[in-house]
Amino acid sequence: DIERTRNLFAFFDEIRLDPWIPVFDRTEIQGDETWEVYKVYFQLSVRDTDGDFGLEQYEATGLAEFKFRQSDEDNLWRIVFWDDQSNQ
């Protein structure tokens, strides 16, 4: 979903994604990597602040599945997959 929404997000100057209540779902093995999978409720807010698109603003809440991988370089966890499951 990150790739699918990239063009949509490009229209807005301000994008805010607030995750709530991450719930651990499972661990997955992807090749030689271990990913942790969480179900995450979120609120998304996008806003056109410079007026290119009529100062539009939209908000949505939903549920997404996030998959995280821990980096070997700095041990930080990063999102490698995001699937919006709000309409499933």
C-alpha positions as CSV (number, residue, x, y, z in Angstrom):
1,D,0.0,0.0,0.0
2,I,2.9,2.4,0.5
3,E,3.7,2.2,-3.3
4,R,0.0,2.5,-4.2
5,T,-0.5,5.6,-2.1
6,R,2.8,7.3,-3.0
7,N,1.1,9.4,-5.8
8,L,-1.9,10.3,-3.6
9,F,0.4,11.6,-0.9
10,A,2.5,13.6,-3.4
11,F,-0.5,16.0,-3.8
12,F,-0.5,17.0,-0.1
13,D,2.0,19.2,1.8
14,E,1.2,17.8,5.2
15,I,0.9,14.1,5.9
16,R,0.3,12.8,9.4
17,L,0.0,9.1,10.3
18,D,-0.7,8.5,14.0
19,P,-0.6,4.8,14.9
20,W,-2.6,3.6,18.0
21,I,-2.5,0.4,19.9
22,P,-0.1,-1.9,18.0
23,V,-1.1,-5.5,18.6
24,F,1.6,-8.2,18.0
25,D,0.2,-10.7,15.5
26,R,3.0,-13.1,14.5
27,T,6.6,-13.6,13.5
28,E,7.5,-14.4,9.9
29,I,10.7,-15.7,8.4
30,Q,11.6,-14.0,5.0
31,G,14.7,-15.7,3.7
32,D,17.4,-15.1,6.3
33,E,15.4,-12.3,8.0
34,T,12.9,-12.4,10.8
35,W,10.0,-10.0,10.5
36,E,7.5,-9.1,13.3
37,V,3.9,-8.5,12.2
38,Y,1.6,-6.1,14.1
39,K,-2.0,-5.1,13.5
40,V,-2.1,-1.3,14.1
41,Y,-5.1,1.0,14.3
42,F,-4.3,4.4,12.8
43,Q,-5.5,7.9,12.0
44,L,-4.3,9.5,8.7
45,S,-4.6,13.2,8.1
46,V,-3.5,14.8,4.8
47,R,-3.7,18.5,4.0
48,D,-2.9,20.9,1.1
49,T,-1.4,23.9,3.0
50,D,-0.2,25.9,0.0
51,G,-3.5,25.9,-1.9
52,D,-2.5,24.0,-5.0
53,F,-5.6,21.8,-4.7
54,G,-8.0,24.2,-3.0
55,L,-6.7,23.7,0.5
56,E,-8.2,20.3,0.7
57,Q,-8.0,18.3,3.9
58,Y,-8.9,14.7,4.6
59,E,-8.9,12.4,7.6
60,A,-9.4,8.7,7.9
61,T,-9.1,6.0,10.6
62,G,-8.4,2.4,9.9
63,L,-6.5,-0.8,10.6
64,A,-3.3,-1.8,8.9
65,E,-0.9,-4.7,9.0
66,F,2.7,-3.6,9.5
67,K,5.7,-5.8,9.1
68,F,8.9,-4.7,10.8
69,R,12.5,-5.8,10.2
70,Q,15.4,-5.1,12.6
71,S,18.4,-3.6,10.8
72,D,21.7,-5.3,11.2
73,E,23.5,-2.0,10.9
74,D,21.9,0.0,13.7
75,N,19.4,-2.4,15.3
76,L,16.5,-0.1,14.6
77,W,13.2,-1.6,13.5
78,R,11.9,-0.4,10.2
79,I,8.6,-0.9,8.3
80,V,9.1,-3.2,5.3
81,F,5.5,-3.8,4.5
82,W,2.2,-2.0,5.1
83,D,-1.2,-3.3,4.1
84,D,-4.3,-1.2,4.8
85,Q,-6.9,-3.7,6.0
86,S,-9.6,-1.1,6.8
87,N,-12.0,-2.3,4.1
88,Q,-11.4,-6.0,4.3
